[in-house]
Amino acid sequence: MADDDKIFAVPFSLRLSFEERAQLEQEAAGMPLGRYIRDKVLDGKAKPRRTRGKFPVKDHEALGRVLGALGASRLSSNVNQLARAVNTGSLPVTPETEDAIKQACREIAQIRRDLLAALGLPGE
């Protein structure tokens, strides 16, 4: 992407009467007024602007799974306890500890996959 594409000029102000604005809004038919005016002035040759979109969540079911998993798990508390034990040097490395850490990693990986799916982003 060229540097010119990243930088936008300062906004341009246009004063309209209430009637003129109402007419433009009617002609725009739901399109954002700035985009409609830009298209009209530049005869439809304006570069389209990248927008985030009104609905960033693509899969509400996947998002629900993530939120449910976060609410039901004690994952954040468990990871915090592990971090505290590591920082104080009091974490004994036992098979149970190792299993707990591996399980926490699996749960975090699943939550990550569900979040990516909910947002419509590619996974690994």
C-alpha positions as MATLAB code, in Angstrom:
seq = 'MADDDKIFAVPFSLRLSFEERAQLEQEAAGMPLGRYIRDKVLDGKAKPRRTRGKFPVKDHEALGRVLGALGASRLSSNVNQLARAVNTGSLPVTPETEDAIKQACREIAQIRRDLLAALGLPGE';
ca = [
       0.000    0.000    0.000;
       1.459    3.358   -0.987;
       1.896    6.102    1.595;
      -0.688    8.221   -0.244;
      -3.333    5.549    0.429;
      -2.738    5.664    4.181;
      -3.082    9.407    4.696;
      -6.359   11.211    4.209;
      -6.697   14.942    3.725;
      -8.343   17.046    6.380;
     -12.153   17.022    6.336;
     -13.934   19.342    3.935;
     -16.859   21.275    5.374;
     -19.938   22.073    3.303;
     -22.807   24.208    4.548;
     -26.269   23.212    3.395;
     -29.740   24.429    4.177;
     -32.048   21.980    5.944;
     -33.876   21.445    2.676;
     -30.676   20.774    0.713;
     -29.461   18.283    3.290;
     -32.840   16.536    3.373;
     -32.777   16.262   -0.423;
     -29.254   14.771   -0.392;
     -30.182   12.315    2.357;
     -33.208   11.216    0.355;
     -31.095   10.750   -2.779;
     -28.454    8.858   -0.776;
     -31.128    6.318    0.222;
     -29.392    5.115    3.387;
     -25.839    5.480    2.093;
     -23.616    7.591    4.375;
     -23.959   11.182    3.215;
     -20.212   11.784    2.922;
     -19.784    8.758    0.681;
     -22.770    9.751   -1.446;
     -21.459   13.298   -1.953;
     -17.934   11.993   -2.705;
     -19.360    9.578   -5.306;
     -21.440   12.343   -6.910;
     -18.606   14.886   -7.003;
     -16.012   12.406   -8.278;
     -18.467   10.781  -10.692;
     -18.261    7.402   -8.956;
     -14.468    7.205   -9.392;
     -13.603    7.685   -5.718;
     -11.542    4.935   -4.103;
     -13.669    2.909   -1.703;
     -12.784    3.440    1.951;
     -12.019    0.494    4.185;
     -14.473    0.229    7.023;
     -14.653   -2.026   10.020;
     -18.287   -2.831    9.423;
     -21.244   -2.578   11.725;
     -21.161   -6.220   12.808;
     -17.611   -7.468   13.469;
     -18.928  -10.715   14.988;
     -19.418  -13.278   12.212;
     -20.510  -16.269   14.282;
     -22.562  -15.459   17.357;
     -22.793  -19.148   18.290;
     -18.993  -19.428   18.473;
     -18.816  -16.222   20.496;
     -21.427  -17.637   22.862;
     -19.312  -20.770   23.316;
     -16.278  -18.643   24.177;
     -18.148  -16.487   26.656;
     -19.743  -19.560   28.215;
     -16.379  -21.279   28.528;
     -14.819  -18.217   30.116;
     -17.709  -17.855   32.542;
     -17.749  -21.530   33.524;
     -14.006  -22.040   33.835;
     -11.684  -20.969   36.577;
      -9.024  -20.622   33.922;
      -7.951  -17.068   34.720;
      -7.754  -17.833   38.429;
      -5.790  -21.028   37.821;
      -3.312  -19.364   35.470;
      -2.893  -16.503   37.958;
      -2.146  -18.989   40.755;
       0.387  -20.778   38.550;
       2.085  -17.490   37.663;
       2.262  -16.485   41.325;
       3.786  -19.851   42.250;
       6.353  -19.577   39.451;
       7.296  -16.034   40.507;
       7.824  -17.082   44.133;
       9.728  -20.222   43.152;
       7.250  -22.451   44.963;
       5.860  -24.385   41.996;
       6.612  -28.055   42.485;
       6.827  -29.916   39.195;
       4.619  -32.926   39.749;
       2.640  -34.974   37.238;
      -0.542  -33.300   38.531;
       0.924  -29.826   37.997;
       2.071  -30.740   34.522;
      -1.376  -32.153   33.672;
      -3.083  -29.005   34.988;
      -0.848  -26.764   32.888;
      -1.415  -28.874   29.765;
      -5.190  -28.806   30.330;
      -5.131  -25.013   30.762;
      -3.171  -24.708   27.509;
      -5.729  -26.870   25.683;
      -8.605  -24.765   27.032;
      -6.882  -21.518   26.058;
      -6.205  -22.889   22.554;
      -9.888  -23.850   22.168;
     -11.033  -20.412   23.332;
      -8.653  -18.841   20.808;
     -10.057  -20.989   17.980;
     -13.636  -20.101   18.971;
     -12.800  -16.388   19.133;
     -11.204  -16.460   15.691;
     -14.241  -18.278   14.290;
     -16.633  -15.820   15.939;
     -14.772  -12.895   14.412;
     -14.550  -14.557   11.007;
     -10.760  -14.558   11.057;
      -8.626  -17.364    9.649;
      -7.246  -19.877   12.125;
      -3.830  -21.414   12.081;
];
